[in-house]
Amino acid sequence: MHNARKTSRPSLASPPIDDELYGITELAQEFGISLRAIRFYEDKGLLAPRRINGGRAYTRRDRVRLGLILRGKAVGMSLAEIEHILSLYGDHGEGHAKQLEYLVDRIDAAMRELDMRRCNIEAMCAELGEVKRQLQRTLAAKRRARKA
């Protein structure tokens, strides 16, 4: 279904690049996900494919949105948060700056949380190291006592 234009000159015979269409199978293969996953995102209102002869035809915009959805899921965002980010963009990109600001704030918050987790992990590792050293000293003393 992908009908990418090969020439850079506009032509009546070939649609503009923004009219590229992708089939559901094509997107599933490209992103390494199931057809069911794509239908799920469609059911949630995150994708809105055209219907052509009873089949789904996804636009370039849908393809980009699917990529953003999958990246958001990969970093632990909820579908509600992903939907919010996508809605900030608007129909014609009028909210792109708001979208970027939101993402920068979200990344800052995630980095703060990860820094806090790292500090907690480092403290736990230090505590475990101390417990291990104490246990090793106790074990060595017991072994010496058995040999004596």
DSSP file (Angstrom, degrees, kcal/mol; ACC not computed):
  #  RESIDUE AA STRUCTURE BP1 BP2  ACC     N-H-->O    O-->H-N    N-H-->O    O-->H-N    TCO  KAPPA ALPHA  PHI   PSI    X-CA   Y-CA   Z-CA
    1    1 A M              0   0    0      0, 0.0    20,-0.4     0, 0.0     2,-0.3   0.000 360.0 360.0 360.0 -17.0    0.0    0.0    0.0
    2    2 A H        -     0   0    0     18,-0.1    20,-0.2     1,-0.1     2,-0.1  -0.473 360.0-179.2 -66.5 121.4    3.0    2.3    0.4
    3    3 A N        +     0   0    0     18,-0.4    -1,-0.1    -2,-0.3    16,-0.1  -0.454   8.6 174.0-123.3  60.3    3.0    4.7   -2.5
    4    4 A A        -     0   0    0     -2,-0.1     2,-0.4    17,-0.1    13,-0.1  -0.385  32.1-120.2 -67.8 143.4    6.0    6.8   -2.0
    5    5 A R        -     0   0    0      1,-0.1    -1,-0.1    -2,-0.1    15,-0.0  -0.690  17.8-163.7 -86.8 135.6    6.9    9.2   -4.7
    6    6 A K        +     0   0    0     -2,-0.4     2,-0.3     2,-0.0    -1,-0.1   0.680  68.6  68.5 -93.1 -20.6   10.3    8.8   -6.4
    7    7 A T        -     0   0    0      2,-0.1     4,-0.1     1,-0.1    -2,-0.1  -0.721  68.3-145.2-102.7 151.6   10.5   12.2   -8.0
    8    8 A S  S    S+     0   0    0     -2,-0.3    -1,-0.1     2,-0.1    -3,-0.0   0.585  76.7  89.6 -89.8 -10.1   10.9   15.5   -6.3
    9    9 A R  S    S-     0   0    0      1,-0.1    -2,-0.1     0, 0.0     2,-0.0  -0.705  85.7-112.6 -87.5 136.8    8.7   17.4   -8.9
   10   10 A P        -     0   0    0      0, 0.0     2,-0.3     0, 0.0    -2,-0.1  -0.361  40.7-178.6 -63.5 146.5    5.0   17.5   -8.2
   11   11 A S        -     0   0    0      3,-0.6     3,-0.1     1,-0.1    -4,-0.0  -0.994  37.9-133.0-146.2 148.5    2.9   15.6  -10.7
   12   12 A L  S    S+     0   0    0     -2,-0.3    -1,-0.1     1,-0.2     0, 0.0   0.796 108.6  55.8 -70.0 -26.4   -0.8   15.0  -11.2
   13   13 A A  S    S+     0   0    0      1,-0.1    -1,-0.2    -3,-0.1     0, 0.0   0.791 106.5  51.3 -78.1 -28.2   -0.1   11.3  -11.6
   14   14 A S  S    S-     0   0    0     -3,-0.1    -3,-0.6    -9,-0.0    -1,-0.1  -0.922  85.1-122.7-116.4 136.7    1.7   10.9   -8.2
   15   15 A P        -     0   0    0      0, 0.0   -10,-0.1     0, 0.0    -2,-0.1  -0.303  38.5 -91.6 -70.9 157.1    0.3   12.0   -4.9
   16   16 A P    >   -     0   0    0      0, 0.0     3,-2.3     0, 0.0     4,-0.0  -0.256  41.3-103.8 -63.1 158.4    2.3   14.4   -2.7
   17   17 A I  G >  S+     0   0    0      1,-0.3     3,-1.5     2,-0.2    43,-0.1   0.776 119.5  64.7 -56.0 -30.8    4.6   12.9   -0.1
   18   18 A D  G 3  S+     0   0    0      1,-0.3    42,-0.5    41,-0.1    -1,-0.3   0.655  93.5  63.2 -69.4 -14.0    2.1   13.6    2.7
   19   19 A D  G <  S+     0   0    0     -3,-2.3    -1,-0.3    40,-0.1    -2,-0.2   0.254  70.6 135.8 -94.5  12.9   -0.4   11.2    1.1
   20   20 A E    <   -     0   0    0     -3,-1.5    40,-0.6   -18,-0.1     2,-0.4  -0.366  40.0-156.9 -59.0 137.6    1.9    8.2    1.5
   21   21 A L  E     -A   59   0A   0    -20,-0.4   -18,-0.4    38,-0.2     2,-0.4  -0.931   9.1-164.5-122.5 146.5   -0.2    5.3    2.8
   22   22 A Y  E     -A   58   0A   0     36,-2.5    36,-3.3    -2,-0.4     2,-0.1  -0.974  16.7-129.3-129.3 140.3    0.9    2.2    4.7
   23   23 A G  E  >  -A   57   0A   0     -2,-0.4     4,-2.1    34,-0.2     5,-0.2  -0.473  27.6-113.0 -82.6 161.3   -1.0   -1.0    5.3
   24   24 A I  H  > S+     0   0    0     32,-0.5     4,-2.5     1,-0.2     5,-0.2   0.878 117.8  51.2 -63.1 -38.9   -1.3   -2.5    8.8
   25   25 A T  H  > S+     0   0    0      2,-0.2     4,-2.4     1,-0.2    -1,-0.2   0.899 108.2  52.6 -65.4 -40.3    0.9   -5.4    8.0
   26   26 A E  H  > S+     0   0    0      2,-0.2     4,-2.3     1,-0.2    -2,-0.2   0.919 112.3  44.4 -61.3 -45.4    3.6   -3.1    6.6
   27   27 A L  H  X S+     0   0    0     -4,-2.1     4,-2.6     2,-0.2     5,-0.2   0.909 111.4  53.5 -66.9 -41.8    3.6   -1.1    9.9
   28   28 A A  H  X>S+     0   0    0     -4,-2.5     5,-2.0     1,-0.2     4,-1.0   0.922 112.6  44.0 -59.5 -44.2    3.5   -4.1   12.1
   29   29 A Q  H  <5S+     0   0    0     -4,-2.4     3,-0.3     3,-0.2    -1,-0.2   0.919 112.9  51.6 -66.5 -43.8    6.6   -5.5   10.3
   30   30 A E  H  <5S+     0   0    0     -4,-2.3    -2,-0.2     1,-0.2    -1,-0.2   0.905 119.9  34.1 -60.3 -43.0    8.4   -2.2   10.3
   31   31 A F  H  <5S-     0   0    0     -4,-2.6    -1,-0.2    -5,-0.1    -2,-0.2   0.493 106.7-122.2 -94.7  -3.9    7.9   -1.7   14.0
   32   32 A G  T  <5S+     0   0    0     -4,-1.0     2,-0.3    -3,-0.3    -3,-0.2   0.879  70.2 120.6  67.4  38.2    8.2   -5.3   15.0
   33   33 A I      < -     0   0    0     -5,-2.0    -1,-0.2    -6,-0.2     2,-0.1  -0.801  64.2 -95.4-127.1 170.1    4.7   -5.5   16.7
   34   34 A S     >  -     0   0    0     -2,-0.3     4,-1.5     1,-0.1     5,-0.1  -0.419  26.0-119.5 -84.4 160.5    1.6   -7.5   16.1
   35   35 A L  H  > S+     0   0    0      1,-0.2     4,-2.5     2,-0.2     5,-0.2   0.868 116.6  59.5 -61.6 -36.5   -1.4   -6.4   14.1
   36   36 A R  H  > S+     0   0    0      1,-0.2     4,-2.4     2,-0.2    -1,-0.2   0.885 101.1  53.4 -60.9 -39.7   -3.4   -6.7   17.3
   37   37 A A  H  > S+     0   0    0      2,-0.2     4,-2.2     1,-0.2    -1,-0.2   0.915 109.3  48.2 -62.9 -42.7   -1.2   -4.1   19.0
   38   38 A I  H  X S+     0   0    0     -4,-1.5     4,-1.9     1,-0.2    -2,-0.2   0.921 111.8  49.3 -64.5 -42.9   -1.8   -1.6   16.2
   39   39 A R  H  X S+     0   0    0     -4,-2.5     4,-2.9     1,-0.2    -1,-0.2   0.878 108.1  55.6 -62.9 -36.3   -5.6   -2.3   16.4
   40   40 A F  H  X S+     0   0    0     -4,-2.4     4,-1.8     2,-0.2    -2,-0.2   0.938 107.9  47.1 -60.5 -47.5   -5.4   -1.8   20.1
   41   41 A Y  H  <>S+     0   0    0     -4,-2.2     5,-2.4     1,-0.2     6,-0.9   0.850 112.4  51.3 -63.8 -33.2   -3.8    1.7   19.7
   42   42 A E  H ><5S+     0   0    0     -4,-1.9     3,-1.7     4,-0.2    -2,-0.2   0.931 107.9  51.3 -66.9 -45.7   -6.5    2.5   17.1
   43   43 A D  H 3<5S+     0   0    0     -4,-2.9    -2,-0.2     1,-0.3    -1,-0.2   0.829 107.1  54.6 -59.7 -32.5   -9.3    1.4   19.5
   44   44 A K  T 3<5S-     0   0    0     -4,-1.8    -1,-0.3    -5,-0.2    -2,-0.2   0.483 118.9-113.1 -80.9  -2.7   -7.7    3.7   22.2
   45   45 A G  T < 5S+     0   0    0     -3,-1.7    -3,-0.2     2,-0.2    -2,-0.1   0.600  87.1 116.4  84.0  11.1   -8.0    6.6   19.7
   46   46 A L  S   <S+     0   0    0     -5,-2.4     2,-0.4    -6,-0.2    -4,-0.2   0.730  78.2  35.8 -84.6 -22.4   -4.2    7.0   19.3
   47   47 A L        -     0   0    0     -6,-0.9    -2,-0.2    -9,-0.1    -1,-0.1  -0.968  61.7-170.2-128.3 146.2   -4.3    6.1   15.6
   48   48 A A        -     0   0    0     -2,-0.4    11,-0.1    -3,-0.1    14,-0.1  -0.632  14.8-172.7-137.1  77.1   -7.0    7.0   13.1
   49   49 A P        -     0   0    0      0, 0.0     9,-0.2     0, 0.0     2,-0.1  -0.290  25.7-114.0 -70.2 155.6   -6.4    5.1    9.8
   50   50 A R  E     -B   57   0A   0      7,-2.8     7,-2.7     2,-0.0     2,-0.6  -0.469  25.9-125.8 -76.7 158.7   -8.4    5.8    6.7
   51   51 A R  E     +B   56   0A   0      5,-0.2     2,-0.5    -2,-0.1     5,-0.2  -0.954  31.1 175.5-109.7 120.8  -10.6    3.0    5.4
   52   52 A I  E >  S-B   55   0A   0      3,-2.5     3,-2.1    -2,-0.6    -2,-0.0  -0.976  72.8 -20.9-128.4 118.0  -10.1    2.0    1.8
   53   53 A N  T 3  S-     0   0    0     -2,-0.5    -1,-0.1     1,-0.3     3,-0.1   0.861 126.9 -53.1  51.8  40.4  -12.0   -0.9    0.4
   54   54 A G  T 3  S+     0   0    0      1,-0.3    -1,-0.3     0, 0.0     2,-0.2   0.358 118.9 105.4  82.3  -6.6  -12.6   -2.2    3.9
   55   55 A G  E <  S- B   0  52A   0     -3,-2.1    -3,-2.5     1,-0.0     2,-0.4  -0.646  75.6-103.6-105.2 163.8   -8.9   -2.2    4.8
   56   56 A R  E     - B   0  51A   0     -2,-0.2   -32,-0.5    -5,-0.2     2,-0.5  -0.694  29.8-170.1 -85.8 134.0   -6.9    0.1    7.1
   57   57 A A  E     -AB  23  50A   0     -7,-2.7    -7,-2.8    -2,-0.4     2,-0.4  -0.961   9.2-157.1-126.2 112.3   -4.7    2.7    5.3
   58   58 A Y  E     -A   22   0A   0    -36,-3.3   -36,-2.5    -2,-0.5     2,-0.1  -0.716   8.0-140.4 -94.8 137.5   -2.3    4.5    7.7
   59   59 A T  E  >  -A   21   0A   0     -2,-0.4     4,-2.2   -38,-0.2   -38,-0.2  -0.309  32.1 -99.9 -85.3 172.9   -0.9    7.9    6.8
   60   60 A R  H  > S+     0   0    0    -40,-0.6     4,-2.4   -42,-0.5     5,-0.2   0.875 126.4  56.1 -58.5 -37.3    2.6    9.2    7.4
   61   61 A R  H  > S+     0   0    0    -43,-0.3     4,-2.7     2,-0.2    -1,-0.2   0.912 106.4  49.0 -61.8 -43.8    1.2   11.0   10.4
   62   62 A D  H  > S+     0   0    0      2,-0.2     4,-2.7     1,-0.2    -1,-0.2   0.900 109.8  52.6 -61.7 -40.5   -0.2    7.7   11.8
   63   63 A R  H  X S+     0   0    0     -4,-2.2     4,-1.9     2,-0.2    -2,-0.2   0.918 111.1  45.6 -62.2 -44.5    3.2    6.1   11.2
   64   64 A V  H  X S+     0   0    0     -4,-2.4     4,-2.2     2,-0.2    -2,-0.2   0.919 112.5  51.7 -64.5 -43.8    5.0    8.8   13.1
   65   65 A R  H  X S+     0   0    0     -4,-2.7     4,-2.8     1,-0.2    -2,-0.2   0.903 107.4  52.8 -60.2 -41.6    2.4    8.6   15.9
   66   66 A L  H  X S+     0   0    0     -4,-2.7     4,-2.5     1,-0.2    -1,-0.2   0.915 108.5  50.4 -61.3 -42.6    2.9    4.9   16.2
   67   67 A G  H  X S+     0   0    0     -4,-1.9     4,-2.2     1,-0.2    -1,-0.2   0.906 111.8  47.7 -60.2 -42.1    6.7    5.4   16.5
   68   68 A L  H  X S+     0   0    0     -4,-2.2     4,-2.6     2,-0.2    -2,-0.2   0.893 110.3  52.4 -66.4 -40.0    6.1    7.9   19.3
   69   69 A I  H  X S+     0   0    0     -4,-2.8     4,-2.5     1,-0.2    -2,-0.2   0.941 111.3  46.3 -59.7 -47.9    3.6    5.6   21.0
   70   70 A L  H  X S+     0   0    0     -4,-2.5     4,-2.1     2,-0.2    -2,-0.2   0.873 112.7  49.3 -67.1 -37.6    6.1    2.8   21.0
   71   71 A R  H  X S+     0   0    0     -4,-2.2     4,-1.3     2,-0.2    -1,-0.2   0.914 111.2  50.4 -65.7 -41.7    9.0    5.0   22.3
   72   72 A G  H  <>S+     0   0    0     -4,-2.6     5,-2.7     1,-0.2     3,-0.4   0.921 111.2  47.7 -60.9 -44.5    6.7    6.3   25.0
   73   73 A K  H ><5S+     0   0    0     -4,-2.5     3,-1.6     1,-0.2    -1,-0.2   0.887 106.9  58.3 -62.8 -38.5    5.8    2.8   26.1
   74   74 A A  H 3<5S+     0   0    0     -4,-2.1    -1,-0.2     1,-0.3    -2,-0.2   0.794 107.6  46.2 -63.8 -28.4    9.5    1.8   26.0
   75   75 A V  T 3<5S-     0   0    0     -4,-1.3    -1,-0.3    -3,-0.4    -2,-0.2   0.287 126.0 -98.7 -99.4  10.9   10.4    4.5   28.6
   76   76 A G  T < 5 +     0   0    0     -3,-1.6    -3,-0.2     1,-0.3     2,-0.2   0.633  68.0 152.4  91.3  14.4    7.5    3.6   30.8
   77   77 A M      < -     0   0    0     -5,-2.7    -1,-0.3    -6,-0.2     2,-0.1  -0.509  43.0-121.4 -77.3 147.6    4.8    6.1   29.9
   78   78 A S     >  -     0   0    0     -2,-0.2     4,-2.4     1,-0.1     5,-0.2  -0.418  24.0-112.0 -78.2 161.7    1.2    5.3   30.4
   79   79 A L  H  > S+     0   0    0      1,-0.2     4,-2.8     2,-0.2     5,-0.2   0.866 119.5  56.5 -62.8 -34.3   -1.2    5.3   27.4
   80   80 A A  H  > S+     0   0    0      2,-0.2     4,-2.1     1,-0.2    -1,-0.2   0.913 108.7  45.9 -62.8 -41.6   -2.9    8.3   29.0
   81   81 A E  H  > S+     0   0    0      2,-0.2     4,-2.4     1,-0.2    -2,-0.2   0.905 112.7  49.9 -68.2 -40.5    0.3   10.2   29.1
   82   82 A I  H  X S+     0   0    0     -4,-2.4     4,-2.6     1,-0.2    -2,-0.2   0.918 110.1  51.0 -62.3 -43.0    1.2    9.3   25.5
   83   83 A E  H  X S+     0   0    0     -4,-2.8     4,-2.4     1,-0.2    -1,-0.2   0.904 109.2  51.3 -61.0 -41.4   -2.3   10.4   24.4
   84   84 A H  H  X S+     0   0    0     -4,-2.1     4,-1.6     2,-0.2    -2,-0.2   0.933 110.6  48.1 -61.1 -46.1   -1.7   13.7   26.2
   85   85 A I  H  X S+     0   0    0     -4,-2.4     4,-0.8     1,-0.2     3,-0.2   0.924 113.0  47.9 -61.5 -44.9    1.6   14.3   24.5
   86   86 A L  H >X S+     0   0    0     -4,-2.6     3,-0.7     1,-0.2     4,-0.6   0.875 109.2  53.8 -64.6 -36.6    0.1   13.4   21.1
   87   87 A S  H >< S+     0   0    0     -4,-2.4     3,-0.5     1,-0.2    -1,-0.2   0.801  97.9  64.7 -69.8 -27.6   -2.8   15.8   21.7
   88   88 A L  H 3< S+     0   0    0     -4,-1.6    11,-0.2    -3,-0.2    -1,-0.2   0.818  91.8  65.3 -63.1 -29.0   -0.5   18.7   22.5
   89   89 A Y  H << S-     0   0    0     -4,-0.8     6,-2.4    -3,-0.7     7,-0.4   0.873  93.9-154.1 -63.2 -38.3    0.8   18.6   18.9
   90   90 A G    <<  -     0   0    0     -4,-0.6     3,-0.3    -3,-0.5    -1,-0.1  -0.195  34.6 -66.7  85.8 176.1   -2.6   19.6   17.4
   91   91 A D  S    S+     0   0    0      1,-0.2    -1,-0.2     2,-0.1    -2,-0.1   0.781 133.5  24.5 -74.7 -27.1   -3.9   18.8   14.0
   92   92 A H  S    S-     0   0    0     -3,-0.2    -1,-0.2     0, 0.0    -2,-0.1   0.098 118.7 -91.5-128.3  22.4   -1.4   21.0   12.2
   93   93 A G  S >  S+     0   0    0     -3,-0.3     3,-1.7    -4,-0.2     4,-0.3   0.582  81.8 135.5  82.4   8.9    1.6   21.1   14.6
   94   94 A E  T 3  S+     0   0    0      1,-0.3     3,-0.3     2,-0.1    -4,-0.2   0.748  74.9  45.2 -65.0 -22.0    0.4   24.3   16.3
   95   95 A G  T 3> S+     0   0    0     -6,-2.4     4,-2.5     1,-0.2    -1,-0.3   0.178  75.7 114.0-105.0  17.9    1.2   22.8   19.7
   96   96 A H  H <> S+     0   0    0     -3,-1.7     4,-2.5    -7,-0.4     5,-0.2   0.888  77.4  50.9 -57.7 -41.6    4.6   21.4   18.8
   97   97 A A  H  > S+     0   0    0     -4,-0.3     4,-2.6    -3,-0.3    -1,-0.2   0.911 111.1  48.8 -63.1 -41.6    6.4   23.8   21.2
   98   98 A K  H  > S+     0   0    0    -10,-0.2     4,-2.5     2,-0.2    -2,-0.2   0.896 110.5  51.7 -62.7 -39.8    4.0   22.8   24.0
   99   99 A Q  H  X S+     0   0    0     -4,-2.5     4,-2.3   -11,-0.2    -2,-0.2   0.924 111.2  46.5 -61.6 -45.7    4.6   19.1   23.2
  100  100 A L  H  X S+     0   0    0     -4,-2.5     4,-2.5     2,-0.2    -2,-0.2   0.899 111.5  51.3 -65.8 -41.3    8.4   19.6   23.4
  101  101 A E  H  X S+     0   0    0     -4,-2.6     4,-2.5     2,-0.2    -2,-0.2   0.921 110.4  49.4 -60.8 -44.2    8.2   21.6   26.6
  102  102 A Y  H  X S+     0   0    0     -4,-2.5     4,-2.6     1,-0.2    -2,-0.2   0.925 111.6  48.7 -60.9 -44.9    6.1   18.8   28.2
  103  103 A L  H  X S+     0   0    0     -4,-2.3     4,-2.6     2,-0.2    -2,-0.2   0.895 110.0  51.2 -64.4 -40.3    8.6   16.2   27.1
  104  104 A V  H  X S+     0   0    0     -4,-2.5     4,-2.5     2,-0.2    -1,-0.2   0.932 112.6  46.6 -61.8 -45.0   11.6   18.2   28.4
  105  105 A D  H  X S+     0   0    0     -4,-2.5     4,-2.3     2,-0.2    -2,-0.2   0.903 112.5  50.4 -62.3 -41.3    9.8   18.5   31.8
  106  106 A R  H  X S+     0   0    0     -4,-2.6     4,-2.3     2,-0.2    -2,-0.2   0.899 111.1  48.5 -64.3 -41.0    8.9   14.8   31.7
  107  107 A I  H  X S+     0   0    0     -4,-2.6     4,-2.7     2,-0.2    -2,-0.2   0.915 109.6  52.3 -66.4 -43.2   12.5   13.9   31.0
  108  108 A D  H  X S+     0   0    0     -4,-2.5     4,-2.2     1,-0.2    -2,-0.2   0.926 111.2  47.3 -57.4 -45.3   13.8   16.1   33.8
  109  109 A A  H  X S+     0   0    0     -4,-2.3     4,-2.3     1,-0.2    -2,-0.2   0.908 112.0  49.8 -63.6 -42.4   11.4   14.4   36.2
  110  110 A A  H  X S+     0   0    0     -4,-2.3     4,-2.5     1,-0.2    -1,-0.2   0.892 110.4  50.4 -64.1 -39.4   12.5   11.0   35.1
  111  111 A M  H  X S+     0   0    0     -4,-2.7     4,-2.5     2,-0.2    -1,-0.2   0.894 109.7  50.5 -67.2 -38.9   16.1   11.9   35.4
  112  112 A R  H  X S+     0   0    0     -4,-2.2     4,-2.2     2,-0.2    -2,-0.2   0.928 111.6  48.2 -62.1 -44.0   15.5   13.1   39.0
  113  113 A E  H  X S+     0   0    0     -4,-2.3     4,-2.4     1,-0.2    -2,-0.2   0.911 112.1  48.7 -63.2 -42.5   13.8    9.9   39.9
  114  114 A L  H  X S+     0   0    0     -4,-2.5     4,-2.8     2,-0.2    -1,-0.2   0.892 109.4  52.7 -65.9 -39.1   16.6    7.8   38.3
  115  115 A D  H  X S+     0   0    0     -4,-2.5     4,-2.3     2,-0.2    -1,-0.2   0.907 110.1  49.0 -60.7 -41.6   19.2    9.8   40.2
  116  116 A M  H  X S+     0   0    0     -4,-2.2     4,-2.3     2,-0.2    -2,-0.2   0.921 111.7  48.3 -64.3 -43.6   17.3    9.2   43.4
  117  117 A R  H  X S+     0   0    0     -4,-2.4     4,-2.8     1,-0.2    -2,-0.2   0.914 109.9  52.9 -61.7 -42.5   17.1    5.5   42.6
  118  118 A R  H  X S+     0   0    0     -4,-2.8     4,-2.8     1,-0.2    -2,-0.2   0.920 108.8  49.3 -61.0 -43.7   20.8    5.4   41.8
  119  119 A C  H  X S+     0   0    0     -4,-2.3     4,-2.3     1,-0.2    -1,-0.2   0.915 112.3  48.4 -60.7 -43.0   21.6    7.0   45.2
  120  120 A N  H  X S+     0   0    0     -4,-2.3     4,-2.4     2,-0.2    -2,-0.2   0.892 112.1  48.9 -64.6 -39.5   19.4    4.4   47.0
  121  121 A I  H  X S+     0   0    0     -4,-2.8     4,-2.7     2,-0.2    -2,-0.2   0.919 110.9  49.9 -66.2 -43.5   21.1    1.6   45.1
  122  122 A E  H  X S+     0   0    0     -4,-2.8     4,-2.1     2,-0.2    -2,-0.2   0.906 111.9  48.4 -61.9 -41.3   24.5    2.8   45.9
  123  123 A A  H  X S+     0   0    0     -4,-2.3     4,-2.4     2,-0.2    -2,-0.2   0.919 112.1  49.1 -64.6 -43.0   23.6    3.1   49.6
  124  124 A M  H  X S+     0   0    0     -4,-2.4     4,-2.8     1,-0.2     5,-0.2   0.902 110.0  51.3 -63.0 -41.7   22.1   -0.4   49.5
  125  125 A C  H  X S+     0   0    0     -4,-2.7     4,-2.5     2,-0.2    -1,-0.2   0.904 110.1  49.5 -62.6 -41.2   25.3   -1.8   47.8
  126  126 A A  H  X S+     0   0    0     -4,-2.1     4,-2.0     2,-0.2    -2,-0.2   0.926 112.7  47.3 -63.6 -44.1   27.5   -0.2   50.5
  127  127 A E  H  X S+     0   0    0     -4,-2.4     4,-2.3     2,-0.2    -2,-0.2   0.921 112.8  48.3 -63.5 -44.3   25.3   -1.6   53.3
  128  128 A L  H  X S+     0   0    0     -4,-2.8     4,-2.8     1,-0.2    -1,-0.2   0.891 108.9  54.6 -63.5 -38.9   25.3   -5.1   51.7
  129  129 A G  H  X S+     0   0    0     -4,-2.5     4,-2.2    -5,-0.2    -1,-0.2   0.909 109.0  47.8 -60.2 -42.0   29.1   -4.9   51.3
  130  130 A E  H  X S+     0   0    0     -4,-2.0     4,-2.2     2,-0.2    -2,-0.2   0.917 111.8  49.2 -66.0 -43.5   29.5   -4.1   55.0
  131  131 A V  H  X S+     0   0    0     -4,-2.3     4,-2.5     1,-0.2    -2,-0.2   0.919 110.9  51.3 -60.3 -43.7   27.2   -7.0   56.0
  132  132 A K  H  X S+     0   0    0     -4,-2.8     4,-2.6     1,-0.2    -2,-0.2   0.915 109.0  50.0 -60.8 -44.1   29.2   -9.3   53.7
  133  133 A R  H  X S+     0   0    0     -4,-2.2     4,-2.2     2,-0.2    -1,-0.2   0.902 111.1  49.5 -62.5 -40.7   32.5   -8.3   55.2
  134  134 A Q  H  X S+     0   0    0     -4,-2.2     4,-2.3     2,-0.2    -2,-0.2   0.924 112.1  47.8 -63.7 -43.7   31.1   -8.9   58.7
  135  135 A L  H  X S+     0   0    0     -4,-2.5     4,-2.7     1,-0.2    -2,-0.2   0.894 110.2  52.1 -64.1 -40.0   29.8  -12.4   57.7
  136  136 A Q  H  X S+     0   0    0     -4,-2.6     4,-2.5     2,-0.2    -1,-0.2   0.897 109.8  49.2 -63.8 -39.4   33.2  -13.2   56.1
  137  137 A R  H  X S+     0   0    0     -4,-2.2     4,-2.2     2,-0.2    -2,-0.2   0.916 112.4  48.1 -64.4 -42.4   35.0  -12.3   59.3
  138  138 A T  H  X S+     0   0    0     -4,-2.3     4,-2.1     2,-0.2    -2,-0.2   0.918 112.9  48.2 -63.6 -43.4   32.6  -14.4   61.3
  139  139 A L  H  X S+     0   0    0     -4,-2.7     4,-2.1     2,-0.2    -2,-0.2   0.904 111.0  50.3 -64.0 -42.4   33.0  -17.3   58.9
  140  140 A A  H  X S+     0   0    0     -4,-2.5     4,-2.3     1,-0.2    -1,-0.2   0.898 109.9  51.1 -63.7 -40.1   36.8  -17.0   59.0
  141  141 A A  H  X S+     0   0    0     -4,-2.2     4,-2.2     1,-0.2    -1,-0.2   0.909 109.9  49.7 -64.3 -41.5   36.8  -17.0   62.8
  142  142 A K  H  X S+     0   0    0     -4,-2.1     4,-1.8     2,-0.2    -1,-0.2   0.889 110.5  50.0 -64.2 -39.5   34.6  -20.2   62.9
  143  143 A R  H  X S+     0   0    0     -4,-2.1     4,-1.8     2,-0.2    -2,-0.2   0.903 111.1  48.9 -66.8 -40.5   37.0  -21.9   60.5
  144  144 A R  H  X S+     0   0    0     -4,-2.3     4,-1.4     1,-0.2    -2,-0.2   0.902 109.8  52.5 -63.8 -39.9   40.0  -21.0   62.6
  145  145 A A  H  < S+     0   0    0     -4,-2.2    -1,-0.2     1,-0.2    -2,-0.2   0.862 108.5  50.3 -66.0 -35.3   38.2  -22.2   65.7
  146  146 A R  H  < S+     0   0    0     -4,-1.8    -1,-0.2     1,-0.2    -2,-0.2   0.871 109.6  50.7 -68.6 -37.6   37.5  -25.6   64.1
  147  147 A K  H  <        0   0    0     -4,-1.8    -1,-0.2     1,-0.2    -2,-0.2   0.779 360.0 360.0 -72.0 -25.7   41.2  -26.0   63.0
  148  148 A A     <        0   0    0     -4,-1.4    -1,-0.2    -5,-0.1    -2,-0.2   0.454 360.0 360.0 -80.1 360.0   42.4  -25.3   66.5
